[in-house]
Each structure stands twice: as structure tokens, then as C-alpha cells.
Amino acid sequence: MLRELITFEVEGQVFGLDIMSIREIRAWSPTTRLPRVPHYVAGVVNLRGTVLPVIDLAARLGWRATEPTPRHAIIVTQLGAQVGGWIVDSVSDIVTVPDNTLQPPPPTAGHDTVVPFLDGLAAIDDNMVMVLNLAALSDGAQVAEAA
């Protein structure tokens, strides 16, 4: 079976998300910060009259927080009834990957902050694309609390 992905960059690394979970890609717009939310919740934006929680993907992956500029983008995803935005450095391409070419992430020593969020790795051209698991990233309760 084939899997279509949107690829994008965060902190110089290439990631992919299933195209079926993506509603739209927006240019960066400033967020309104909220009190008492997890550190990776950048805030909320108005999406055509709907409050959209925006997550800093780099911070969610355990890396340093993003300092967004107009060059950044927000990928709007939907998982069931939950809609959210993800800050990324740039959006690259749409690629098709056969499911059987998706490799499991290698075992890592110590506490890895990225591997729990991966469906697997795909070699595409000269890049290793980390395919994200949106359900694991969304973490249900904590991200939904931001909305």
C-alpha cells in the first residue's frame, strides 16, 4: 500500500505527515499565548472564526523552542474531531512512500524525545524522512486542553 506524505523541516531535520490528516498549510501568524498550558503550546490563532491551538513542533519533540518568523509555516491537521496547528520551519513537498519501505526507528540509548512520536523512517532521494505519528504527537488530553 502507498502512503502520501507532506514533508517539512524542523531544526534542519526532514519530517513527514500523512497527507490525509492535513487540512491546510498556513503562512505564519502570531499566536495569542495562554496561561497554564504545556511549554510546547505556542498559543492559539483565529482560523476563520475557530480557535486553533498551535503547537511548537520543535518544542514538542524535546528540542529548543522555535522563534517564529514570517518564513515559518503552520500545518493545520485534523485527527478525529481534534484540529491543531503545528509550527514548522518550512514545507517541502508531497511524496509517495510504499508502506513496506518504512523502516522502524533504531533503538536508542537513554531517553529519546523523538522516537516515541515516529511511525518509522523512509529514505527519499538523499534524505532520511522521519514519518510522524499524529496520534502520539497530539497526546489527546494535553493538547486538547489548549483549545
N, C-alpha and C positions, 0 to 999 in steps of 0.2 A: 504494500500500500504506500502511496505517496503522501508526503506531508509538506504543505506550503507554509513557509515561514517569512516573516518580516525580519530582516537583520538590521541591527543598530549597534552603536558603540556606547560604552560606558567605561570611563577610565582607560581608554586605549584598548579595551577588550571587545571582541565581537560576540554579540548575543543574538538569539533568535526567539521569536514567539510565534505560536500558531496563528496564522492569518485569520482563522475563523473566530478567534477571541478578540480581534481588534475592530473597534467601531470606527475610529478615525485617528488621524495624526494631526496635531495642532502645533502652531508656532508657539513659542514660549510666551506666557503671560504671567505677570506677577501673582503670587498667591497671597491669600489672607491667612496669617498664622492663627492657629488655635491653641488655647491653653490645654495642658494636661493630656497631650497625645504622645504616642511613641516618637522618639527622636527622628525617625525616618519619615514621618509625615510632614511634608513641606508646608501644607496648608490646604486651602480649598480655592477653587475658581468657579466662576459662573459659566456653566455650559448651557447656553440657550435657556436660561431660567431654572436650571437644575444645579444644585450644589454638588460639585465634583471634588472628592478628596484627591489630592495629588501627593504621590509618594516619591521620595528621592530614591531612585533605584540603587545608586551607589551606596547610600547610607543603609538601605535595606539589606544589601549584600555584605555589610560589615566594613565597607571602605569609608574613606573620608566623605563628609557631606559635600554635595555639589554647590558651587557658587554659580547659579544660573545666569546666563547672558542671553541676548536675543538670538544667538546661534543655537541654543538648546531647543529641544522639542518635547512635547508631551504626547505620549502614546496613550490613547484612551482605549481601555479594554473593558470587556463585559464577561463576567463569569456568573452564570445563572442570572439572578436579579441584581448582582453587585457590579456597579460601574466604578471604575477608578482610573486615574491618570498616573503615568509613570514618567518621571523626568529622565531623559536620555541625552547624551552629548550630540548625537546625530543619527539620522535614519539612513540606512544604506540601500537596501534592495529587497526584492521578493525573490526567494529561491525555493526550489522544489528538492526535497530530500526523501529518498526511499527509506521507509521505517527500518528496514533491515541493515542500513548503513549507520544508524545511530549507535554510537559506542557508549557503554556505561562510563561514568567518570572514574578515573583511577582512585584507588584507596589512598587516603592521605593520612599523614601522621598528625596527631594533635587535633585541635579544633578548627575545622574548615568552615568558613562562613558562607561559601558559595555552593558547594556540592549538594547540600540538602535541598536546594532550590532547582536542581537540574534534572531534566528528563534524560539528558545524555549529551554527547559531543558529536559533531558532524564535521568532517573535513570537506570544505567547499573551496575550490580553487586553491589558493595558498593560505587560506585562513582556517583556524580551528574555531568553529562556531559553538558556543555554549547554548544549548537549547533549554530555555527556562520552563519550569512547571508553574503556570499561573496560579493554580490552586494552592501550592505550597507557599508561593510568594505572598499571596493575598492573606494567608493566615487567618481567614474568616473573621474572628472576633476583633482582633486589634485594629485591623484596617477598617472594618465596618464601623467601629466606634468613632472614627474620624468624620464619617459622613453625617 
